[in-house]
């Protein structure tokens, strides 16, 4: 009986060796797959952290700009709010510029109440040369800086 078992094992030694090699290859492949899964999981965690940071930064930008939502039927998603930021920034710049120009014109009127300011809305005097206009710009720049400094909170 022992002899029969040895003969049987000898005859199937090649088969056993093939099965052991298949098992070893499968084990190696399984380890590689598990490592890939771990790497993907780490990558996913990293991407999720970056996404959270991006959302936080986008929300900070949105919070800096007063966005009108009156035309929206439902509250806007963050991505829609971010898309509206440039319009909000332009609206802010326009409003602020209008306030500063208005303040300067009031200053002019406070010193020269009878001055006619309508012509200023037309732009540069057509009789003024470009070179002279640039010289005026250099002359008034320090005054403009002082006016703007007085308006800062």
KEKE-3310 file (N, C-alpha, C; in steps of 0.2 Angstrom, whole numbers, plus 5000, padded with zeros to 4 digits):
npx = (5004:5010:5019:5012:5006:5018:5022:5011:5012:5024:5021:5012:5020:5024:5012:5008:5019:5016:5004:5008:5016:5007:4999:5008:5011:4998:4997:5006:5001:4989:4994:5000:4988:4981:4990:4989:4975:4976:4985:4976:4966:4973:4976:4963:4959:4968:4964:4951:4954:4960:4950:4941:4948:4949:4935:4933:4941:4935:4923:4927:4931:4918:4911:4917:4912:4898:4885:4871:4856:4843:4836:4837:4828:4830:4842:4859:4871:4888:4897:4890:4889:4903:4904:4898:4906:4915:4906:4901:4912:4915:4904:4906:4918:4914:4904:4911:4921:4912:4908:4920:4923:4912:4914:4926:4921:4912:4920:4927:4916:4914:4924:4923:4908:4901:4906:4905:4901:4897:4903:4914:4910:4910:4923:4940:4945:4943:4952:4963:4980:4987:4999:4999:4988:4994:5004:4996:4990:5001:5003:4992:4991:4998:4989:4977:4981:4981:4967:4961:4967:4961:4948:4949:4945)
npy = (4994:5006:5007:5008:5020:5028:5026:5032:5045:5048:5046:5057:5068:5078:5084:5089:5098:5107:5112:5118:5128:5135:5139:5147:5157:5163:5167:5177:5186:5189:5196:5207:5213:5216:5226:5236:5239:5245:5256:5263:5266:5274:5284:5289:5294:5304:5312:5315:5323:5334:5339:5343:5353:5362:5364:5372:5383:5388:5391:5401:5411:5414:5419:5431:5439:5447:5439:5439:5430:5431:5428:5414:5399:5389:5387:5391:5379:5376:5377:5384:5396:5399:5401:5413:5422:5431:5441:5446:5452:5461:5469:5474:5482:5491:5498:5503:5511:5520:5526:5532:5541:5549:5555:5562:5571:5578:5584:5593:5601:5606:5615:5623:5628:5633:5626:5618:5602:5593:5592:5584:5571:5568:5565:5567:5584:5589:5599:5598:5592:5575:5573:5584:5580:5568:5574:5581:5570:5565:5575:5575:5563:5561:5568:5561:5549:5553:5557:5544:5537:5544:5539:5526:5513)
npz = (5000:5004:4995:4983:4985:4985:4971:4965:4969:4963:4950:4948:4952:4943:4940:4953:4956:4946:4950:4963:4958:4951:4962:4969:4960:4959:4972:4972:4962:4969:4980:4973:4967:4979:4984:4974:4976:4989:4985:4977:4986:4994:4985:4982:4995:4996:4985:4989:5000:4994:4986:4996:5001:4990:4989:5001:4998:4987:4992:5001:4992:4986:4997:4999:4989:4985:4980:4970:4972:4968:4956:4956:4957:4967:4980:4975:4969:4975:4964:4954:4961:4961:4947:4945:4952:4945:4939:4950:4956:4946:4947:4960:4958:4949:4957:4967:4961:4955:4967:4972:4961:4962:4975:4973:4963:4971:4980:4972:4969:4981:4983:4971:4968:4958:4947:4931:4929:4919:4907:4910:4910:4897:4893:4889:4886:4869:4865:4872:4871:4870:4876:4885:4893:4899:4907:4916:4922:4929:4938:4946:4952:4965:4973:4970:4976:4990:4992:4990:5000:5011:5010:5013:5025)
capx = (5000:5014:5023:5007:5006:5024:5021:5005:5015:5029:5018:5009:5024:5024:5005:5009:5023:5013:4999:5012:5018:5001:4997:5013:5009:4992:4998:5010:4997:4985:4998:5000:4982:4980:4994:4985:4969:4979:4987:4970:4963:4977:4975:4956:4959:4972:4960:4946:4957:4961:4943:4938:4952:4946:4928:4934:4944:4930:4918:4930:4930:4911:4909:4920:4909:4890:4881:4863:4853:4836:4834:4837:4822:4833:4849:4864:4876:4894:4900:4886:4891:4909:4904:4895:4910:4918:4901:4901:4918:4915:4899:4909:4923:4910:4901:4917:4923:4907:4908:4926:4922:4907:4917:4930:4917:4909:4926:4927:4910:4914:4928:4920:4901:4898:4909:4900:4904:4894:4908:4919:4907:4912:4930:4945:4944:4946:4957:4969:4984:4988:5005:4997:4984:4998:5007:4990:4990:5007:5002:4986:4992:4999:4982:4972:4983:4978:4960:4959:4969:4956:4942:4950:4942)
capy = (5000:5012:5007:5010:5028:5031:5026:5036:5052:5049:5048:5064:5073:5084:5088:5092:5103:5112:5115:5122:5134:5139:5142:5152:5163:5166:5171:5183:5190:5192:5202:5213:5216:5219:5232:5240:5241:5249:5262:5266:5269:5280:5290:5291:5298:5311:5316:5318:5329:5340:5341:5346:5360:5366:5367:5377:5389:5391:5394:5408:5416:5415:5423:5438:5442:5447:5436:5439:5424:5432:5425:5407:5396:5386:5389:5389:5375:5380:5378:5389:5402:5401:5404:5420:5427:5437:5446:5450:5456:5467:5474:5478:5487:5497:5502:5506:5516:5526:5530:5536:5547:5554:5558:5567:5577:5582:5588:5598:5606:5610:5621:5627:5626:5635:5623:5614:5595:5588:5590:5578:5565:5567:5562:5572:5590:5588:5604:5596:5587:5569:5574:5588:5575:5564:5578:5582:5563:5565:5581:5574:5556:5561:5570:5555:5544:5556:5556:5537:5535:5546:5535:5519:5512)
capz = (5000:5004:4988:4978:4986:4982:4964:4963:4970:4958:4943:4949:4954:4938:4942:4960:4955:4942:4955:4967:4954:4950:4968:4970:4955:4961:4978:4970:4959:4974:4983:4968:4967:4985:4984:4969:4979:4994:4982:4974:4992:4997:4980:4983:5001:4994:4980:4993:5004:4989:4984:5002:5002:4985:4991:5006:4995:4983:4997:5004:4986:4985:5003:4998:4984:4986:4974:4969:4970:4968:4950:4956:4961:4973:4982:4970:4971:4975:4957:4951:4964:4958:4940:4946:4955:4940:4938:4957:4956:4941:4950:4966:4955:4946:4962:4971:4956:4955:4974:4972:4957:4965:4981:4970:4960:4977:4983:4967:4970:4988:4982:4966:4968:4951:4941:4927:4928:4914:4902:4913:4908:4889:4893:4889:4882:4863:4863:4876:4868:4874:4880:4891:4897:4903:4912:4921:4926:4934:4942:4950:4955:4972:4976:4970:4982:4996:4992:4991:5007:5016:5009:5016:5032)
cpx = (5004:5018:5018:5006:5012:5024:5016:5008:5020:5026:5015:5013:5024:5017:5006:5013:5020:5007:5002:5014:5012:4998:5002:5012:5003:4993:5002:5006:4992:4988:4999:4994:4980:4984:4991:4979:4971:4981:4981:4966:4966:4976:4968:4956:4963:4968:4954:4948:4958:4955:4940:4942:4950:4939:4929:4937:4939:4924:4920:4929:4923:4909:4912:4916:4901:4887:4874:4861:4845:4833:4834:4831:4824:4840:4854:4869:4883:4897:4896:4888:4898:4909:4901:4900:4913:4913:4901:4907:4918:4909:4902:4914:4919:4907:4906:4919:4918:4907:4914:4925:4917:4910:4922:4926:4913:4914:4927:4922:4910:4919:4926:4913:4898:4901:4904:4904:4902:4899:4913:4916:4908:4919:4934:4943:4947:4952:4964:4973:4985:4994:5003:4993:4988:5002:5002:4990:4995:5006:4997:4987:4993:4992:4977:4974:4980:4971:4958:4961:4964:4949:4943:4948:4947)
cpy = (5006:5013:5010:5018:5031:5032:5031:5044:5053:5050:5055:5069:5079:5088:5092:5098:5109:5116:5120:5128:5138:5143:5148:5158:5166:5170:5177:5188:5193:5197:5208:5217:5219:5226:5238:5243:5246:5256:5266:5269:5275:5286:5293:5296:5305:5315:5319:5324:5335:5343:5345:5353:5364:5369:5372:5383:5392:5394:5401:5413:5418:5420:5430:5442:5442:5445:5436:5433:5425:5429:5417:5405:5393:5388:5387:5384:5379:5381:5383:5396:5404:5404:5411:5425:5432:5442:5450:5454:5462:5472:5478:5483:5493:5501:5506:5512:5522:5530:5534:5542:5552:5558:5564:5573:5581:5586:5594:5604:5609:5616:5626:5626:5628:5631:5618:5607:5591:5587:5585:5572:5563:5565:5568:5578:5589:5593:5602:5590:5581:5570:5579:5584:5571:5568:5579:5575:5563:5570:5579:5567:5557:5564:5565:5550:5547:5555:5549:5535:5538:5543:5528:5518:5510)
cpz = (5000:4998:4983:4979:4984:4974:4962:4964:4965:4951:4943:4951:4950:4939:4948:4959:4951:4946:4960:4964:4953:4956:4970:4966:4957:4968:4977:4967:4964:4978:4979:4968:4973:4986:4979:4973:4985:4991:4979:4980:4994:4992:4981:4989:4999:4990:4984:4997:5000:4987:4990:5002:4996:4986:4996:5003:4991:4987:5000:4998:4986:4991:5002:4993:4985:4980:4975:4967:4969:4962:4951:4960:4967:4974:4977:4973:4971:4968:4953:4954:4961:4951:4940:4949:4951:4940:4945:4958:4952:4944:4956:4963:4953:4952:4966:4967:4956:4962:4974:4968:4959:4971:4978:4967:4966:4980:4978:4968:4976:4987:4976:4964:4961:4945:4938:4926:4923:4909:4904:4910:4900:4888:4892:4884:4875:4861:4867:4872:4873:4878:4886:4896:4902:4908:4918:4925:4931:4939:4948:4954:4962:4976:4976:4975:4988:4997:4993:4998:5012:5015:5012:5023:5036)
residu = (UNK:UNK:UNK:UNK:UNK:UNK:UNK:UNK:UNK:UNK:UNK:UNK:UNK:UNK:UNK:UNK:UNK:UNK:UNK:UNK:UNK:UNK:UNK:UNK:UNK:UNK:UNK:UNK:UNK:UNK:UNK:UNK:UNK:UNK:UNK:UNK:UNK:UNK:UNK:UNK:UNK:UNK:UNK:UNK:UNK:UNK:UNK:UNK:UNK:UNK:UNK:UNK:UNK:UNK:UNK:UNK:UNK:UNK:UNK:UNK:UNK:UNK:UNK:UNK:UNK:UNK:UNK:UNK:UNK:UNK:UNK:UNK:UNK:UNK:UNK:UNK:UNK:UNK:UNK:UNK:UNK:UNK:UNK:UNK:UNK:UNK:UNK:UNK:UNK:UNK:UNK:UNK:UNK:UNK:UNK:UNK:UNK:UNK:UNK:UNK:UNK:UNK:UNK:UNK:UNK:UNK:UNK:UNK:UNK:UNK:UNK:UNK:UNK:UNK:UNK:UNK:UNK:UNK:UNK:UNK:UNK:UNK:UNK:UNK:UNK:UNK:UNK:UNK:UNK:UNK:UNK:UNK:UNK:UNK:UNK:UNK:UNK:UNK:UNK:UNK:UNK:UNK:UNK:UNK:UNK:UNK:UNK:UNK:UNK:UNK:UNK:UNK:UNK)
# end
